């Protein structure tokens, strides 16, 4: 079993799903490179989001952990050890600050700064905290209160009161916001989460002047910019001012969890005994490692390296041309602005080229490599990024990405990979629940779904009617005799009428162009239950069956025979989700070429390593006039025991039915132990139930 698969299954089963992970699991790292559990190598230009400043497994980092852990790791803050005392001194000397409170992460460092500001403000009658639009300061309650993005704050309702957000970089708005009620302002000199957006020196100095004028504290969040990343120990040193409170984390530990809140002047004297504390902040182990990180940065001149390599990286990124329009940031904290909203898909494409970056928004790529990165590695990363930007093939997907709302599902490309994965996950859940003690279905009041079927059907009609009824809805079955769409009734009229009466239309039509016209004129969502070009519902049921047998393993699927509507939809879904897909049959019956799609006339080539062998009827409805020709050209592609033996020994056999036994498949295969055709048919119910749930917004 694939180790990657096991890890993702464990994670999805037991971890609270708050992270949209990239689709790879890392096993080891060295320097600026990491290897996943399948042995693939990547250049890591994310570095744990600006954390691993010494890269991975740096000898001095590893030695410091071993040395400190073998001496004393943790004794609580009731007792003193040497590392936190020495680290406090070192940080104060480097920064010009006066005192330090150690925490276990950046969020809690910001919590400390806010508590200092709130306590001081209470004594002075200053209740308001200013923060900037685009700012990100953490996800704990206090830090979240000054984090701008509503998607992070709104789910939790009221947080810390008295926070006011200002437009980023607007000096007039800044001046208008300060008053005698202002306790503090908190900001990042470069906003990482907002897309690597720097604040100007003039703006930052104006903030300092306004704080001095109104007796407010300046809290500077250098959790991402600090510890040499932008070309100086701290970014504020490039702008000629000192903050009152400085928060650090990320690179300070080089990969070990540590944060720090540094204070000076009045802010350093606010907290008294017992007013703040943390179990792990200031542990000997974390502080001992942080001391070694700082010393290594100095000894190996890595801050100078951040400037030199950062300049090279910036110029090479700009040299990529379109879609790169701007490179923002400083040192080795760079944001690549794109002309099109393709950043998130580029992150996934970059993985296929062995490069790890991330996208804070749809237009920006963030590059924050280890500070040990060389000019050669920077050049290699740019070339890998170039390949990713030029690529147009399907991408690997993130297990926890948030899908957009569904509407029409006319072809497989109407579902993103994330949406398809969510439909499949819901289908598995619905099926699992049905096998136990079924829960009462919540009625879908007023939901009527029209089944517009020009073609006769057994499985499609029954499974859709059952799915609609199970969801509490009311199916209305309409045949060609009822409508005679396109002849007796104009498609436009059918669509406009049905969408006024029904919540959704499920259409099984002869021609895909009629489906597109139906969807164009319908206000209600339209689901394709089959046309001559696409069969997305069947593809979802097929993938559900494959995943039931092989879990998350991205197995090879071999489709033998006619590259028809089922093959087209399943190939799109498979490639989108990262599966290998081969069409095996006569060249005249292949699909349109697609990146990653293997098409061959050779059974041996197409079936080699395949774990799912699929075939369908050679003569579909509408192809009867080609019967004699098709029977002749497909004769060599009958799936029998010999053909199955060419695939993997644990391969399964699939057929969407109805089957013409003795033609495309022999009885010994379709009725044999490798066959999963009955499971496929059953899974039509659950796949369509899940799809309807997502389209209609039904709680299933």
C-alpha positions as CSV (number, residue, x, y, z in Angstrom):
1,X,0.0,0.0,0.0
2,X,1.3,3.5,-0.9
3,X,2.6,5.2,2.2
4,X,1.3,8.6,1.0
5,X,-2.2,7.1,0.8
6,X,-2.0,5.7,4.3
7,X,-0.9,9.1,5.7
8,X,-3.7,11.0,4.0
9,X,-6.2,8.4,5.1
10,X,-5.0,8.7,8.7
11,X,-5.0,12.5,8.5
12,X,-8.5,12.7,7.0
13,X,-9.8,10.2,9.5
14,X,-8.3,11.5,12.7
15,X,-7.2,15.1,12.3
16,X,-9.6,18.0,12.5
17,X,-9.8,19.3,8.9
18,X,-8.6,22.9,9.2
19,X,-5.7,22.8,6.7
20,X,-5.9,22.7,2.9
21,X,-2.9,20.5,2.5
22,X,-0.9,20.2,-0.7
23,X,-1.2,16.6,-2.1
24,X,2.1,15.2,-1.0
25,X,3.5,13.9,2.3
26,X,7.1,14.7,3.1
27,X,9.4,12.0,4.5
28,X,12.8,13.7,4.8
29,X,14.7,16.9,3.9
30,X,18.3,18.1,3.4
31,X,19.2,21.7,2.8
32,X,16.8,23.3,0.4
33,X,15.4,19.9,-0.8
34,X,12.7,17.6,0.5
35,X,11.6,14.1,-0.6
36,X,8.1,12.8,-0.3
37,X,7.1,9.3,0.8
38,X,7.3,8.1,-2.8
39,X,10.9,9.2,-3.2
40,X,10.2,12.3,-5.4
41,X,12.5,15.3,-4.8
42,X,11.4,18.9,-4.5
43,X,13.1,22.2,-4.2
44,X,11.5,23.7,-1.1
45,X,10.9,27.4,-1.7
46,X,8.3,27.6,1.0
47,X,10.5,26.5,4.0
48,X,7.6,25.8,6.3
49,X,6.3,29.3,5.4
50,X,9.5,31.2,6.2
51,X,10.4,29.0,9.1
52,X,13.3,26.7,8.1
53,X,15.9,29.5,7.6
54,X,18.7,27.0,7.8
55,X,17.0,24.6,5.5
56,X,16.3,21.0,6.5
57,X,18.6,18.9,8.7
58,X,21.3,21.5,8.9
59,X,24.2,19.8,10.9
60,X,24.4,22.7,13.5
61,X,20.6,22.7,13.9
62,X,20.5,18.9,14.5
63,X,23.6,19.1,16.8
64,X,22.0,21.8,18.9
65,X,18.8,19.7,19.4
66,X,20.8,16.7,20.5
67,X,23.2,18.7,22.7
68,X,20.4,20.5,24.5
69,X,18.1,17.6,24.8
70,X,20.8,15.5,26.3
71,X,21.4,18.2,29.0
72,X,18.1,19.6,29.9
73,X,15.0,20.2,27.7
74,X,12.4,21.7,30.0
75,X,12.0,22.6,33.6
76,X,9.0,25.1,33.6
77,X,9.3,28.8,34.2
78,X,9.5,28.3,37.9
79,X,13.2,27.5,37.3
80,X,15.8,29.2,35.2
81,X,18.2,27.6,32.7
82,X,20.9,29.3,30.7
83,X,19.5,29.2,27.1
84,X,16.5,31.5,27.7
85,X,18.6,34.1,29.6
86,X,21.2,34.1,26.9
87,X,18.7,34.2,24.1
88,X,16.9,37.1,25.7
89,X,20.2,39.0,25.9
90,X,21.1,38.2,22.3
91,X,17.8,39.3,20.9
92,X,17.8,42.6,22.8
93,X,21.3,43.4,21.6
94,X,20.4,42.6,18.0
95,X,17.2,44.6,18.0
96,X,17.7,47.5,20.4
97,X,14.8,46.3,22.5
98,X,15.0,45.9,26.3
99,X,13.0,42.9,27.5
100,X,11.7,39.6,26.1
101,X,8.8,37.3,26.8
102,X,9.1,33.9,25.2
103,X,6.1,32.0,23.7
104,X,5.6,28.9,21.7
105,X,4.5,30.5,18.4
106,X,3.8,33.7,16.6
107,X,0.1,33.9,17.5
108,X,0.9,33.8,21.2
109,X,3.7,36.4,20.8
110,X,1.0,38.7,19.3
111,X,-1.3,37.8,22.2
112,X,1.3,39.0,24.6
113,X,1.8,42.3,22.8
114,X,-2.0,42.9,22.8
115,X,-2.3,42.1,26.5
116,X,0.4,44.6,27.2
117,X,-1.4,47.2,25.1
118,X,-4.8,46.4,26.6
119,X,-3.5,46.6,30.2
120,X,-1.7,49.9,29.6
121,X,-4.6,51.3,27.7
122,X,-7.0,50.4,30.5
123,X,-5.0,52.5,33.0
124,X,-4.9,55.4,30.6
125,X,-8.4,55.3,29.2
126,X,-7.2,54.1,25.8
127,X,-9.4,51.3,24.5
128,X,-8.9,51.3,20.7
129,X,-6.5,49.1,18.8
130,X,-5.7,50.0,15.2
131,X,-4.8,47.4,12.6
132,X,-4.4,47.4,8.8
133,X,-6.6,45.9,6.1
134,X,-4.7,42.9,4.7
135,X,-2.9,42.2,8.0
136,X,-2.5,38.7,9.4
137,X,-1.4,38.2,13.1
138,X,-2.5,34.7,14.0
139,X,-5.6,32.6,14.8
140,X,-5.9,32.7,18.5
141,X,-8.7,34.9,19.8
142,X,-6.7,38.1,20.4
143,X,-4.5,37.8,17.3
144,X,-7.5,36.9,15.2
145,X,-9.2,40.1,16.4
146,X,-6.5,42.2,14.6
147,X,-6.4,39.9,11.5
148,X,-8.2,41.5,8.7
149,X,-9.6,38.8,6.5
150,X,-13.3,38.3,7.4
151,X,-13.2,34.6,6.5
152,X,-10.9,34.0,9.4
153,X,-12.8,36.2,11.9
154,X,-16.5,35.9,11.1
155,X,-17.1,32.2,12.0
156,X,-16.2,33.1,15.6
157,X,-18.5,36.1,16.2
158,X,-17.4,38.7,18.7
159,X,-13.7,38.6,19.6
160,X,-11.6,41.3,21.3
161,X,-13.6,44.6,21.2
162,X,-12.3,47.9,20.2
163,X,-10.4,46.9,17.0
164,X,-10.5,49.3,14.0
165,X,-9.1,48.4,10.6
166,X,-7.5,51.1,8.4
167,X,-6.7,51.1,4.6
168,X,-3.2,49.8,4.1
169,X,-0.7,52.5,3.1
170,X,-3.2,55.4,3.3
171,X,-1.5,58.2,5.3
172,X,-4.5,60.4,5.5
173,X,-6.7,57.6,6.9
174,X,-3.9,56.8,9.3
175,X,-3.8,60.4,10.6
176,X,-7.6,60.6,10.9
177,X,-7.8,57.3,12.9
178,X,-5.3,58.3,15.7
179,X,-6.8,59.9,18.8
180,X,-6.3,60.1,22.5
181,X,-8.3,56.8,22.7
182,X,-5.8,54.9,20.6
183,X,-4.0,52.3,22.8
184,X,-1.9,50.8,20.0
185,X,-1.5,50.0,16.4
186,X,-0.3,46.6,15.1
187,X,1.1,46.0,11.7
188,X,3.5,44.0,9.6
189,X,6.2,45.9,7.6
190,X,5.6,43.4,4.7
191,X,2.1,41.8,4.7
192,X,2.8,38.2,3.7
193,X,-0.7,36.7,3.8
194,X,-2.0,39.6,1.8
195,X,0.3,38.9,-1.1
196,X,3.8,40.0,0.1
197,X,2.9,43.7,0.1
198,X,5.5,46.1,1.7
199,X,4.7,49.2,3.6
200,X,6.8,52.2,2.6
201,X,9.4,53.8,4.8
202,X,7.5,57.1,4.8
203,X,4.3,55.3,6.0
204,X,6.1,53.4,8.7
205,X,7.8,56.5,10.0
206,X,4.5,58.3,10.1
207,X,3.1,55.5,12.2
208,X,6.0,56.0,14.6
209,X,5.4,59.7,14.8
210,X,1.6,59.4,15.4
211,X,2.2,56.9,18.2
212,X,4.6,59.3,19.8
213,X,2.2,62.2,19.4
214,X,-0.8,60.3,20.9
215,X,0.9,58.1,23.5
216,X,0.1,54.9,21.7
217,X,2.2,51.8,21.4
218,X,3.6,50.6,18.0
219,X,3.4,46.8,17.8
220,X,5.5,45.5,14.9
221,X,4.8,42.0,13.8
222,X,8.0,40.6,12.3
223,X,7.0,37.0,12.7
224,X,7.6,36.4,8.9
225,X,10.0,39.3,8.1
226,X,12.4,38.9,11.1
227,X,15.6,36.9,11.7
228,X,17.4,37.9,8.5
229,X,14.8,37.0,5.9
230,X,14.5,40.5,4.3
231,X,18.2,41.3,4.4
232,X,18.6,42.7,7.9
233,X,18.1,41.0,11.3
234,X,14.8,42.8,11.5
235,X,12.9,44.6,8.7
236,X,12.4,47.8,10.8
237,X,16.2,48.3,10.7
238,X,15.8,49.2,7.0
239,X,13.4,52.1,7.8
240,X,15.1,53.9,10.7
241,X,12.7,53.6,13.6
242,X,12.1,51.4,16.7
243,X,8.8,49.8,17.7
244,X,7.6,49.6,21.2
245,X,6.7,46.0,20.9
246,X,8.3,43.5,18.4
247,X,6.9,40.0,17.8
248,X,9.0,37.2,16.4
249,X,8.7,33.5,15.6
250,X,9.1,31.4,12.5
251,X,12.8,31.7,11.5
252,X,13.8,32.2,15.2
253,X,13.6,28.5,15.8
254,X,14.6,27.3,12.4
255,X,11.9,24.7,12.6
256,X,11.5,24.4,16.4
257,X,8.4,26.0,17.9
258,X,9.3,29.3,19.5
259,X,8.0,32.9,19.6
260,X,9.0,36.0,21.3
261,X,7.5,39.4,22.3
262,X,10.2,42.0,22.7
263,X,9.4,45.3,24.5
264,X,11.1,48.6,25.3
265,X,10.5,51.7,27.3
266,X,7.1,51.9,29.1
267,X,5.9,48.8,27.3
268,X,8.6,46.7,28.9
269,X,7.3,47.5,32.4
270,X,3.6,46.9,32.0
271,X,3.2,43.2,33.0
272,X,3.6,42.2,36.7
273,X,4.2,38.9,38.4
274,X,1.5,36.3,37.5
275,X,-0.2,38.5,34.8
276,X,1.0,36.4,31.9
277,X,2.5,33.0,31.4
278,X,2.9,29.9,29.2
279,X,4.0,26.4,29.8
280,X,6.5,25.9,26.9
281,X,7.6,29.5,26.2
282,X,11.3,29.9,27.1
283,X,12.1,26.1,27.3
284,X,15.7,25.3,27.4
285,X,15.4,23.1,24.3
286,X,13.7,25.7,22.1
287,X,15.9,28.6,23.3
288,X,19.1,26.5,23.0
289,X,18.3,25.7,19.4
290,X,17.3,29.4,18.7
291,X,20.7,30.5,20.0
292,X,22.4,28.2,17.5
293,X,20.2,29.4,14.7
294,X,21.2,33.0,15.3
295,X,24.9,32.1,15.6
296,X,24.8,30.0,12.3
297,X,23.1,32.9,10.5
298,X,26.0,35.1,11.6
299,X,28.8,32.6,11.0
300,X,27.7,31.6,7.6
301,X,26.8,35.2,6.5
302,X,23.3,34.1,5.6
303,X,21.7,37.5,5.9
304,X,24.1,38.8,3.3
305,X,23.2,35.7,1.2
306,X,19.5,36.6,1.5
307,X,20.3,40.0,-0.1
308,X,22.5,38.5,-2.9
309,X,20.4,35.5,-3.8
310,X,17.2,37.5,-3.4
311,X,18.4,40.1,-6.0
312,X,19.2,37.3,-8.4
313,X,15.9,35.5,-7.8
314,X,14.0,38.8,-8.3
315,X,15.6,39.5,-11.7
316,X,15.2,36.0,-13.0
317,X,11.5,36.0,-12.0
318,X,11.0,39.2,-13.8
319,X,12.7,37.7,-16.8
320,X,9.9,35.1,-17.1
321,X,7.7,37.7,-18.7
322,X,4.0,37.2,-19.0
323,X,2.1,36.2,-16.8
324,X,4.6,37.7,-14.3
325,X,4.0,41.4,-14.0
326,X,5.7,42.3,-10.7
327,X,8.0,40.9,-8.0
328,X,7.4,42.5,-4.6
329,X,9.2,42.1,-1.2
330,X,12.7,42.2,0.1
331,X,15.6,39.7,0.4
332,X,14.2,36.2,0.3
333,X,10.6,37.1,1.0
334,X,9.2,37.6,-2.5
335,X,5.7,37.8,-4.0
336,X,5.3,37.1,-7.7
337,X,2.3,39.0,-9.0
338,X,0.6,37.4,-12.0
339,X,-1.6,39.0,-14.7
340,X,-4.2,36.2,-14.5
341,X,-5.9,34.4,-11.5
342,X,-3.8,31.2,-11.9
343,X,-1.6,31.3,-8.8
344,X,-3.3,28.5,-6.9
345,X,-3.3,26.1,-9.9
346,X,0.3,27.1,-10.6
347,X,1.3,25.9,-7.1
348,X,-0.1,22.5,-7.9
349,X,1.5,22.4,-11.4
350,X,4.8,23.4,-9.7
351,X,4.7,20.3,-7.6
352,X,4.7,18.2,-10.7
353,X,8.0,20.0,-11.6
354,X,9.5,19.4,-8.2
355,X,9.0,22.9,-6.7
356,X,7.2,23.9,-3.6
357,X,5.8,27.4,-3.3
358,X,2.4,28.8,-2.2
359,X,-0.3,31.2,-3.2
360,X,-1.7,33.7,-0.7
361,X,-4.3,34.7,-3.3
362,X,-5.2,33.9,-6.9
363,X,-2.8,36.4,-8.4
364,X,0.3,36.0,-6.2
365,X,2.9,33.3,-5.7
366,X,5.0,33.5,-2.4
367,X,8.6,32.4,-2.4
368,X,10.3,32.2,1.0
369,X,13.2,29.7,0.6
370,X,15.7,28.8,3.2
371,X,18.4,31.5,3.7
372,X,21.0,29.0,2.7
373,X,19.7,28.8,-0.8
374,X,22.3,29.3,-3.6
375,X,22.1,31.3,-6.8
376,X,22.1,28.0,-8.7
377,X,19.1,26.7,-6.8
378,X,17.4,30.0,-7.4
379,X,17.9,29.6,-11.1
380,X,16.7,26.0,-11.0
381,X,13.6,27.1,-9.1
382,X,12.8,29.8,-11.7
383,X,13.1,27.2,-14.5
384,X,10.7,24.9,-12.8
385,X,8.3,27.7,-12.2
386,X,8.6,28.6,-15.9
387,X,7.6,25.1,-16.8
388,X,4.6,25.2,-14.4
389,X,3.4,28.5,-15.8
390,X,3.6,27.2,-19.4
391,X,1.9,23.9,-18.6
392,X,-1.8,23.3,-19.4
393,X,-2.4,19.8,-18.2
394,X,-4.5,18.8,-15.2
395,X,-3.0,19.3,-11.8
396,X,-2.8,17.4,-8.5
397,X,-5.4,18.5,-6.0
398,X,-5.5,19.4,-2.4
399,X,-7.5,17.0,-0.1
400,X,-9.2,19.8,1.8
401,X,-9.7,22.6,-0.7
402,X,-13.0,24.5,-0.5
403,X,-15.1,24.0,-3.7
404,X,-17.2,26.6,-5.3
405,X,-21.0,26.2,-5.4
406,X,-22.2,23.9,-8.1
407,X,-24.8,24.8,-10.8
408,X,-25.0,23.1,-14.2
409,X,-23.1,19.8,-14.5
410,X,-23.1,19.2,-18.3
411,X,-19.7,17.7,-18.7
412,X,-16.9,16.6,-16.4
413,X,-15.0,19.9,-16.7
414,X,-18.0,21.5,-15.0
415,X,-16.8,20.0,-11.8
416,X,-13.4,21.1,-10.5
417,X,-11.1,18.4,-9.0
418,X,-12.0,19.6,-5.6
419,X,-15.7,19.5,-6.3
420,X,-15.5,16.1,-7.8
421,X,-13.6,14.9,-4.8
422,X,-16.2,16.3,-2.4
423,X,-19.0,14.7,-4.4
424,X,-17.2,11.3,-4.1
425,X,-16.6,11.8,-0.4
426,X,-20.3,12.6,0.2
427,X,-21.3,9.6,-1.9
428,X,-19.1,7.3,0.2
429,X,-20.7,8.8,3.4
430,X,-24.2,8.3,2.0
431,X,-23.5,4.7,1.1
432,X,-22.0,4.0,4.5
433,X,-24.9,5.4,6.3
434,X,-27.4,3.4,4.2
435,X,-25.7,0.2,5.1
436,X,-26.2,0.9,8.8
437,X,-29.3,2.2,10.5
438,X,-30.6,4.8,8.0
439,X,-31.4,8.1,9.6
440,X,-34.8,9.8,8.8
441,X,-34.5,11.9,5.7
442,X,-35.1,15.6,6.1
443,X,-37.8,16.5,3.6
444,X,-36.8,19.0,0.8
445,X,-39.9,21.1,0.9
446,X,-41.1,22.2,-2.6
447,X,-38.2,20.5,-4.4
448,X,-39.3,19.0,-7.7
449,X,-36.8,17.6,-10.1
450,X,-37.6,17.0,-13.8
451,X,-36.2,14.0,-15.4
452,X,-36.1,14.9,-19.1
453,X,-35.3,11.6,-20.8
454,X,-35.2,11.3,-24.6
455,X,-33.4,8.0,-24.3
456,X,-34.8,5.0,-22.4
457,X,-33.0,3.9,-19.3
458,X,-33.0,1.4,-16.5
459,X,-30.1,2.4,-14.2
460,X,-30.2,6.1,-14.8
461,X,-33.9,6.5,-14.3
462,X,-34.3,4.3,-11.2
463,X,-31.2,5.7,-9.4
464,X,-32.1,9.3,-10.1
465,X,-35.7,8.7,-9.0
466,X,-34.6,6.9,-5.9
467,X,-32.0,9.6,-5.1
468,X,-34.5,12.4,-5.4
469,X,-37.1,10.6,-3.2
470,X,-34.4,9.7,-0.6
471,X,-33.6,13.4,-0.4
472,X,-37.2,14.2,0.2
473,X,-37.8,15.6,-3.3
474,X,-40.4,14.7,-6.0
475,X,-39.2,13.4,-9.4
476,X,-41.2,14.1,-12.5
477,X,-40.4,11.7,-15.4
478,X,-40.8,13.2,-18.9
479,X,-40.2,11.1,-22.0
480,X,-39.7,12.1,-25.6
481,X,-43.4,11.5,-26.1
482,X,-44.3,14.0,-23.4
483,X,-42.1,16.8,-24.9
484,X,-40.7,16.0,-28.3
485,X,-38.1,18.7,-27.6
486,X,-36.9,20.6,-30.5
487,X,-39.8,19.7,-32.7
488,X,-43.2,20.0,-31.0
489,X,-41.7,22.1,-28.2
490,X,-38.8,24.6,-28.6
491,X,-35.9,23.9,-26.3
492,X,-36.0,27.5,-25.1
493,X,-39.7,27.1,-24.1
494,X,-39.1,23.7,-22.4
495,X,-36.2,25.2,-20.4
496,X,-38.0,28.4,-19.3
497,X,-41.1,26.5,-18.3
498,X,-39.5,23.6,-16.4
499,X,-37.1,25.9,-14.5
500,X,-40.2,27.9,-13.2
501,X,-41.8,24.7,-11.9
502,X,-38.8,22.6,-10.9
503,X,-35.7,23.1,-8.7
504,X,-33.4,21.2,-11.1
505,X,-33.5,19.4,-14.5
506,X,-31.8,16.0,-15.1
507,X,-31.5,15.5,-18.8
508,X,-30.7,12.3,-20.8
509,X,-30.6,13.5,-24.4
510,X,-29.4,12.4,-27.8
511,X,-27.4,15.5,-28.6
512,X,-25.1,17.5,-26.4
513,X,-25.8,20.7,-28.3
514,X,-29.4,20.4,-27.1
515,X,-28.2,20.0,-23.5
516,X,-26.2,23.2,-23.8
517,X,-29.2,25.0,-25.2
518,X,-31.4,23.6,-22.4
519,X,-28.9,24.8,-19.8
520,X,-28.6,28.2,-21.4
521,X,-32.3,29.0,-21.1
522,X,-32.9,27.3,-17.8
523,X,-32.8,29.3,-14.6
524,X,-32.6,26.0,-12.6
525,X,-29.4,23.9,-12.6
526,X,-29.2,21.2,-15.3
527,X,-27.4,17.9,-14.7
528,X,-26.3,15.7,-17.6
529,X,-27.6,12.2,-17.3
530,X,-26.1,11.2,-20.7
531,X,-25.5,12.7,-24.1
532,X,-23.5,11.4,-27.1
533,X,-20.4,13.3,-25.8
534,X,-20.5,13.0,-22.0
535,X,-21.7,10.9,-19.1
536,X,-20.5,12.6,-15.9
537,X,-22.8,10.8,-13.5
538,X,-21.5,7.4,-14.7
539,X,-17.9,8.6,-14.4
540,X,-18.5,9.6,-10.7
541,X,-20.0,6.2,-9.9
542,X,-17.1,4.5,-11.7
543,X,-14.5,6.6,-9.7
544,X,-16.4,5.8,-6.5
545,X,-16.1,2.1,-7.3
546,X,-12.4,2.4,-8.0
547,X,-11.8,4.3,-4.8
548,X,-13.8,1.7,-2.8
549,X,-11.3,-0.9,-4.1
550,X,-8.0,1.0,-4.0
551,X,-8.6,3.8,-1.5
552,X,-6.7,6.9,-2.3
553,X,-4.1,5.1,-4.5
554,X,-3.9,6.8,-7.9
555,X,-4.2,3.6,-9.9
556,X,-3.9,3.2,-13.7
557,X,-7.3,2.9,-15.5
558,X,-7.4,1.1,-18.9
559,X,-10.4,1.8,-21.0
560,X,-10.7,-0.9,-23.7
561,X,-12.6,-0.4,-26.9
562,X,-14.6,2.6,-28.1
563,X,-13.5,6.0,-26.8
564,X,-17.1,7.0,-26.3
565,X,-19.0,9.4,-24.0
566,X,-18.2,7.3,-20.9
567,X,-14.5,7.1,-21.7
568,X,-14.5,10.8,-22.3
569,X,-16.0,11.7,-19.0
570,X,-14.1,9.2,-17.0
571,X,-10.8,10.2,-18.5
572,X,-11.3,13.8,-17.7
573,X,-12.2,12.9,-14.1
574,X,-9.3,10.5,-13.7
575,X,-6.7,12.9,-15.1
576,X,-8.1,15.8,-13.0
577,X,-7.8,13.7,-9.8
578,X,-4.2,12.5,-10.7
579,X,-4.9,9.0,-12.0
580,X,-3.2,7.4,-15.0
581,X,-5.7,6.8,-17.9
582,X,-5.2,4.8,-21.1
583,X,-7.6,4.3,-24.0
584,X,-6.9,1.0,-25.7
585,X,-8.5,0.5,-29.1
586,X,-8.4,1.3,-32.8
587,X,-6.9,4.8,-33.5
588,X,-10.0,6.0,-35.3
589,X,-12.0,5.6,-32.1
590,X,-9.6,7.4,-29.7
591,X,-10.5,10.5,-27.7
592,X,-9.2,14.0,-28.5
593,X,-5.6,14.2,-27.3
594,X,-5.1,15.5,-23.7
595,X,-2.0,16.0,-21.5
596,X,-1.4,12.8,-19.5
597,X,-3.7,10.7,-21.6
598,X,-2.2,7.5,-23.1
599,X,-3.9,6.2,-26.2
600,X,-2.7,3.1,-27.9
601,X,-3.8,0.3,-30.2
602,X,-1.6,-2.1,-28.2
603,X,-3.4,-4.1,-25.5
604,X,-0.1,-5.0,-23.9
605,X,1.0,-1.3,-23.6
606,X,-2.4,0.0,-22.5
607,X,-3.0,-2.7,-19.9
608,X,0.5,-2.9,-18.4
609,X,0.1,-2.1,-14.7
610,X,-3.6,-1.2,-14.9
611,X,-5.7,-1.9,-11.9
612,X,-9.0,-1.0,-13.4
613,X,-10.0,-2.5,-16.8
614,X,-13.1,-0.9,-18.2
615,X,-15.1,-1.6,-21.4
616,X,-18.5,-0.6,-22.7
617,X,-20.7,-1.6,-25.6
618,X,-19.2,-1.3,-29.0
619,X,-22.5,-0.1,-30.5
620,X,-24.2,2.6,-28.6
621,X,-27.7,4.1,-29.3
622,X,-27.3,6.0,-32.5
623,X,-24.4,3.9,-33.8
624,X,-26.5,1.0,-35.1
625,X,-25.8,2.0,-38.7
626,X,-22.1,1.2,-38.0
627,X,-22.7,-2.2,-36.5
628,X,-21.0,-4.4,-39.0
629,X,-17.9,-2.1,-39.2
630,X,-17.6,-1.8,-35.4
631,X,-18.0,-5.5,-34.7
632,X,-15.1,-6.1,-37.1
633,X,-12.7,-3.4,-35.9
634,X,-13.3,-4.1,-32.2
635,X,-13.1,-7.9,-32.4
636,X,-9.5,-8.0,-31.2
637,X,-10.4,-5.9,-28.1
638,X,-12.9,-8.3,-26.5
639,X,-12.1,-8.4,-22.8
640,X,-11.5,-12.0,-21.9
641,X,-9.3,-13.8,-19.4
642,X,-6.2,-13.3,-21.6
643,X,-6.8,-9.5,-21.7
644,X,-7.4,-9.4,-18.0
645,X,-4.1,-11.2,-17.4
646,X,-2.2,-8.4,-19.1
647,X,-3.3,-6.0,-16.3
648,X,-2.2,-6.0,-12.7
649,X,-2.9,-9.2,-10.8
650,X,-5.3,-7.4,-8.5
651,X,-7.1,-5.6,-11.3
652,X,-10.9,-5.2,-11.2
653,X,-13.2,-5.2,-14.2
654,X,-15.8,-2.5,-14.9
655,X,-18.7,-2.1,-17.3
656,X,-21.4,0.5,-17.1
657,X,-24.1,-1.8,-18.5
658,X,-26.1,-2.8,-20.5
659,X,-23.5,-5.3,-21.8
660,X,-23.6,-7.4,-25.0
661,X,-22.1,-10.5,-23.6
662,X,-19.9,-12.4,-26.0
663,X,-19.0,-9.2,-27.8
664,X,-17.1,-6.6,-25.8
665,X,-16.8,-9.0,-22.8
666,X,-17.1,-12.7,-22.1
667,X,-19.3,-14.2,-19.3
668,X,-16.2,-15.5,-17.4
669,X,-15.0,-11.9,-16.9
670,X,-18.2,-10.0,-16.3
671,X,-19.5,-12.7,-13.9
672,X,-16.0,-13.5,-12.5
673,X,-14.3,-12.6,-9.2
674,X,-12.6,-9.5,-10.6
675,X,-15.9,-8.0,-11.8
676,X,-17.4,-5.0,-10.0
677,X,-20.2,-4.2,-12.4
678,X,-22.9,-4.7,-9.8
679,X,-21.1,-2.4,-7.4
680,X,-20.9,0.2,-10.2
681,X,-24.6,0.1,-10.8
682,X,-25.3,0.4,-7.1
683,X,-22.9,3.4,-6.9
684,X,-24.9,5.3,-9.5
685,X,-27.5,5.9,-6.7
686,X,-25.0,7.3,-4.2
687,X,-23.0,9.3,-6.7
688,X,-26.2,10.9,-8.0
689,X,-27.5,11.4,-4.6
690,X,-24.3,13.3,-3.6
691,X,-24.3,15.3,-6.8
692,X,-28.0,16.4,-6.3
693,X,-27.2,17.3,-2.7
694,X,-24.4,19.6,-3.8
695,X,-26.3,21.1,-6.7
696,X,-29.5,21.7,-4.7
697,X,-27.9,22.5,-1.4
698,X,-29.7,19.6,0.2
699,X,-28.6,18.5,3.7
700,X,-28.1,14.8,3.2
